[in-house]
Amino acid sequence: MSNPTNLKYTASHEWVKAEADGTVSVGITHHAQELLGDMVFVESPAVGRKLKAGEECAVVESVKAAADVYAGEVVSTNGDLDSAPEKINDDPYAAWMFKLKPDNAADVNGLMDATKYQAHVDSEAH
């Protein structure tokens, strides 16, 4: 599966999508869900929580997903994943985990694009 070009990516394998309302949606990449295997549990951060760059903020199965280089306030979570975490395996780019209002919207532009992210994944394989 190729990485959608309309998203940005972190070195810790999250995807970030800038939304029209100024928020960003965050999920884990196809590569990450392949490494983790079948999802059995997802815990998103609490709505209203303020995240700092690099702060661990969500649990996917037993692996922590980090808010890598962005910070902000969590404005919503994907409640569907509470009862159906396998949606991440079905379509990781549709199964967003949480949305946040970034402290600095320009931070998203500093994340990797699809090409750079694929090169990052390829470099980890060696």
Rosetta silent file (secondary structure, phi, psi, omega in degrees, C-alpha in Angstrom):
SEQUENCE: MSNPTNLKYTASHEWVKAEADGTVSVGITHHAQELLGDMVFVESPAVGRKLKAGEECAVVESVKAAADVYAGEVVSTNGDLDSAPEKINDDPYAAWMFKLKPDNAADVNGLMDATKYQAHVDSEAH
SCORE:     score description
SCORE:     0.000 S_00000001
   1 L     0.000  131.425  178.501    0.000    0.000    0.000 S_00000001
   2 L   -83.786  160.262 -179.898    1.400    3.381   -0.921 S_00000001
   3 L   -86.125  125.989 -179.858    1.329    6.307    1.472 S_00000001
   4 L   -56.244  135.623 -176.456   -1.319    8.916    0.572 S_00000001
   5 L   -78.425  -11.864 -179.961    0.336   12.072   -0.731 S_00000001
   6 L   -86.872    3.847 -178.460   -2.177   14.396    0.953 S_00000001
   7 L  -111.984  164.797  170.543   -0.881   13.446    4.411 S_00000001
   8 E  -112.723  159.910 -172.502    2.229   14.244    6.438 S_00000001
   9 E  -135.060  151.545  176.844    4.157   11.608    8.383 S_00000001
  10 L  -108.520  160.103  177.861    6.251   11.312   11.533 S_00000001
  11 L   -64.919  -22.245  179.560    9.353    9.234   12.141 S_00000001
  12 L   -93.786   17.702  168.445    7.342    7.310   14.757 S_00000001
  13 L    73.153   36.383  167.329    4.852    6.175   12.051 S_00000001
  14 E  -104.807  152.021  170.217    1.836    8.424   12.568 S_00000001
  15 E  -106.771  151.766 -177.745    0.062   10.188    9.730 S_00000001
  16 E  -133.895  129.054  179.236   -1.255   13.721   10.104 S_00000001
  17 E  -121.143  122.267  175.940   -3.959   15.316    7.969 S_00000001
  18 E   -73.546  127.316 -179.641   -4.605   19.055    8.054 S_00000001
  19 L   -99.377  159.157 -177.429   -8.377   19.674    8.189 S_00000001
  20 L   -62.127  -26.991 -177.109  -10.242   22.694    6.793 S_00000001
  21 L   -85.747    6.645  179.253  -11.230   23.844   10.297 S_00000001
  22 L    92.043   -5.766  175.938   -7.600   24.231   11.393 S_00000001
  23 L   -87.927  172.459  173.015   -7.445   20.950   13.303 S_00000001
  24 E  -128.355  140.116  173.516   -5.362   17.939   12.337 S_00000001
  25 E   -93.699  142.608 -177.124   -6.417   14.304   12.305 S_00000001
  26 E  -129.199  135.155  175.333   -3.838   11.805   13.562 S_00000001
  27 E  -147.950 -175.948  176.760   -3.609    8.065   12.977 S_00000001
  28 E  -103.766  152.609 -174.643   -1.006    5.361   12.536 S_00000001
  29 L   -77.822  166.253  175.124    0.422    4.424    9.167 S_00000001
  30 H   -57.528  -43.579  179.188   -0.073    1.269    7.166 S_00000001
  31 H   -58.336  -45.226 -179.361    3.529    0.340    7.946 S_00000001
  32 H   -62.861  -45.242 -178.326    2.901    0.716   11.688 S_00000001
  33 H   -68.097  -28.812  174.669   -0.247   -1.402   11.685 S_00000001
  34 H   -66.468  -42.385  179.111    1.585   -4.085    9.697 S_00000001
  35 H   -64.830  -37.931 -176.554    4.348   -4.164   12.317 S_00000001
  36 H   -78.592  -28.949 -176.946    1.838   -4.271   15.182 S_00000001
  37 L    84.460 -158.225 -175.501   -0.458   -6.905   13.683 S_00000001
  38 L   -62.870  127.555  178.769   -4.122   -7.251   14.561 S_00000001
  39 L   -76.040  132.335  178.193   -5.355   -4.347   16.639 S_00000001
  40 L  -122.600  -11.727 -176.152   -7.073   -5.390   19.831 S_00000001
  41 L  -160.177  133.941  174.131   -7.079   -2.147   21.799 S_00000001
  42 E  -133.631  129.040  174.483   -6.902    1.589   21.101 S_00000001
  43 E  -124.970  112.393  178.835   -6.837    4.281   23.767 S_00000001
  44 L   -88.969  160.420  177.960   -6.915    7.858   22.498 S_00000001
  45 L   -68.275  156.484 -178.823   -6.006   10.869   24.630 S_00000001
  46 L   -68.715  140.792  174.794   -8.786   12.612   26.550 S_00000001
  47 L   -59.949  135.066 -178.954  -10.595   15.469   24.824 S_00000001
  48 L    95.748  -13.478  179.769   -9.268   18.745   26.205 S_00000001
  49 L   -69.122  135.585  175.805   -5.819   17.343   26.982 S_00000001
  50 E   -92.911  123.443 -179.410   -2.966   19.628   25.963 S_00000001
  51 E  -101.132  144.313  173.867   -0.171   17.717   24.242 S_00000001
  52 L  -104.282  151.911  177.972    3.469   18.728   24.086 S_00000001
  53 L   -56.151  130.572  178.383    5.715   17.842   21.157 S_00000001
  54 L    84.900   -2.985 -177.723    7.127   14.348   21.688 S_00000001
  55 L   -78.048  133.069  174.251    4.687   13.477   24.479 S_00000001
  56 E   -66.906  132.690 -171.147    3.272    9.945   24.484 S_00000001
  57 E  -138.679  -11.647 -177.200   -0.442   10.404   24.085 S_00000001
  58 E  -147.020  152.230  177.841   -2.193    7.296   22.765 S_00000001
  59 E  -116.801  128.543  175.260   -1.975    3.538   23.153 S_00000001
  60 E  -119.560  114.880 -171.661   -2.384    1.193   20.205 S_00000001
  61 L    55.855 -113.553  178.477   -2.458   -2.411   21.403 S_00000001
  62 L  -118.804   11.156 -178.430    0.505   -2.213   23.816 S_00000001
  63 E  -105.491  136.117 -178.575    2.653    0.169   21.839 S_00000001
  64 E   -84.460  137.101  172.018    2.603    3.886   22.530 S_00000001
  65 E  -103.121  137.219 -174.030    2.034    6.317   19.689 S_00000001
  66 E  -112.103  146.107  169.948    3.628    9.697   20.226 S_00000001
  67 L   -78.221   91.310 -163.221    2.696   13.213   19.205 S_00000001
  68 L   -64.161  -65.554 -176.073    6.057   13.451   17.511 S_00000001
  69 L  -127.372   23.130  177.404    6.689   17.036   16.440 S_00000001
  70 L  -129.751  156.477  179.449    3.349   18.714   16.966 S_00000001
  71 L  -140.638  155.821  179.312    1.596   19.966   20.050 S_00000001
  72 E   164.917 -169.065 -178.518   -1.912   21.166   20.760 S_00000001
  73 E  -104.509  129.649  177.286   -5.240   20.473   22.389 S_00000001
  74 E   -68.695  125.076 -178.171   -7.163   17.270   21.685 S_00000001
  75 E  -108.770  -19.809  174.997  -10.581   18.299   20.349 S_00000001
  76 E  -164.115  160.687  176.503  -12.108   14.897   19.511 S_00000001
  77 E  -128.888  158.535 -179.987  -11.446   11.176   19.447 S_00000001
  78 L   -89.571   91.597 -177.795  -12.657    8.407   17.164 S_00000001
  79 L   -61.499  -21.835  178.369  -15.029    6.514   19.463 S_00000001
  80 H   -59.821  -29.590 -177.018  -15.557    3.844   16.793 S_00000001
  81 H   -74.084  -18.174  177.611  -12.112    2.476   17.614 S_00000001
  82 H   -59.697  -42.662 -177.376  -13.151    1.729   21.213 S_00000001
  83 H  -101.957  -12.906 -177.964  -15.305   -1.168   20.059 S_00000001
  84 L  -140.756   65.447 -179.237  -13.670   -1.880   16.700 S_00000001
  85 L   -62.800  -19.690 -179.655   -9.891   -1.285   16.866 S_00000001
  86 L   -65.957  -12.277  176.205   -9.485   -3.577   13.864 S_00000001
  87 H   -58.849  -27.623  176.583  -10.676   -0.681   11.673 S_00000001
  88 H   -64.980  -40.224  177.701   -7.039    0.439   11.788 S_00000001
  89 H   -67.865  -37.598 -177.755   -6.027   -2.849   10.122 S_00000001
  90 H   -66.338  -44.512 -178.892   -8.834   -2.525    7.560 S_00000001
  91 L  -157.753   86.886 -174.568   -7.901    1.027    6.475 S_00000001
  92 L   -61.621  -23.913 -178.043   -5.287    2.798    8.581 S_00000001
  93 L   -88.455   -5.235  173.102   -5.650    6.042    6.632 S_00000001
  94 L  -103.855  -22.275 -175.037   -9.393    6.276    7.305 S_00000001
  95 L   -91.792   71.426  177.362   -9.213    5.204   10.957 S_00000001
  96 L   -66.619  149.579 -177.911   -8.025    8.407   12.585 S_00000001
  97 L   -95.054  -45.646  179.645   -7.422    8.157   16.327 S_00000001
  98 E  -154.119  162.267  175.017   -7.823   11.750   17.492 S_00000001
  99 E  -119.746  141.498  177.855   -8.010   15.310   16.263 S_00000001
 100 E  -135.655  154.890  173.974   -6.150   18.170   17.788 S_00000001
 101 E   -95.670  109.039 -174.868   -5.943   21.910   17.394 S_00000001
 102 E   -68.079  145.824  174.886   -2.224   22.509   16.937 S_00000001
 103 L   -64.310  -36.013 -179.959   -0.499   25.230   18.925 S_00000001
 104 L  -136.758  103.885 -175.833    1.367   26.142   15.746 S_00000001
 105 H   -59.200  -27.201 -179.451   -0.268   25.036   12.482 S_00000001
 106 H   -66.835  -20.342  178.898    3.027   25.519   10.620 S_00000001
 107 H   -58.339  -33.787 -178.699    4.518   22.574   12.555 S_00000001
 108 H   -61.656  -36.857 -179.209    2.549   20.203   10.321 S_00000001
 109 H   -64.453  -22.093  179.998    4.409   21.521    7.276 S_00000001
 110 H   -81.591   -6.888  178.931    7.682   20.397    8.845 S_00000001
 111 L   -76.432  167.325 -178.931    6.637   16.735    8.875 S_00000001
 112 E   -71.659  144.936  170.234    7.703   14.284    6.171 S_00000001
 113 L   -84.816  178.643 -174.633    5.794   14.000    2.919 S_00000001
 114 H   -59.591  -39.757 -178.651    4.886   10.566    1.517 S_00000001
 115 H   -66.616  -46.599  179.277    8.155   10.194   -0.422 S_00000001
 116 H   -65.831  -37.921  178.525   10.378   11.085    2.533 S_00000001
 117 H   -63.720  -42.853  179.200    8.337    8.857    4.831 S_00000001
 118 H   -62.390  -39.377  176.763    8.740    5.879    2.465 S_00000001
 119 H   -63.531  -37.417  177.081   12.496    6.487    2.373 S_00000001
 120 H   -63.063  -46.915  179.351   12.445    6.530    6.201 S_00000001
 121 H   -61.250  -44.701 -179.615   10.567    3.203    6.310 S_00000001
 122 H   -62.496  -37.409 -178.693   12.961    1.698    3.746 S_00000001
 123 H   -69.827  -29.856  177.175   15.991    2.849    5.748 S_00000001
 124 H   -70.627  -25.964 -176.753   14.641    1.166    8.898 S_00000001
 125 L   -74.789  -14.541 -176.841   14.369   -2.139    7.043 S_00000001
 126 L   -99.877    0.000    0.000   18.116   -2.271    6.481 S_00000001
